[in-house]
Amino acid sequence: MSFGIIACLLIMLYTGHKPTKRTFEMVCFYLSGWASAAEMERHIEALPKPA
């Protein structure tokens, strides 16, 4: 679980936005093996970009 929080903080640095609950879920699914790297990348790319 703590790896998920660290990953969400890194995603926040990358995107410039606070991670949503869905982003945290996707990170946890990815780290547990329930989501693929491609699914994780698609989710990150779909996040809104900073203005």
N, C-alpha and C positions, 0 to 999 in steps of 0.2 A: 504494500500500500504506500509506503513512503517513497518508493521509486516512482509511483504514479504522480505524487505531488511534485517531485523534482522535475519529472518530465513535463508536467503542466506549466511549471515556472519557466522552463526552457522554451516551451511553445509560446508563452506570453512574451518572452524576449524577442522571439522570431516574428510574431504577428503584431505585437504592439497592443494587443487587447487582453483583457482578463479572460482566462479560460472559462467556458461554460460547464455546466454539469455534464452535458453530453460529451464534451472534450475529455473530461476526466474519466467518464465511462469508457470512451474509446481507448484511452491510454491503458486503462486497467484491462480491457479486453485484449489489447495487443500484447501486453506483458504476460497475460495468462495464456496466450496462444489461441484465443477465440476469434481474433481478428488478424487478418494478414497485413503485411507491410503496405500493400497497395491500398487496402481499405483505410489504413491510418493516414497515408499520404493524401488520399481523396478527401478525407475529412478535414485535414489541415488546409488543403488548397481551397476548400469551400468556405472557410472562415472569412469573415469580412476583413478587408485590408484597411490599415490605418489611413486616415485622411491626410 
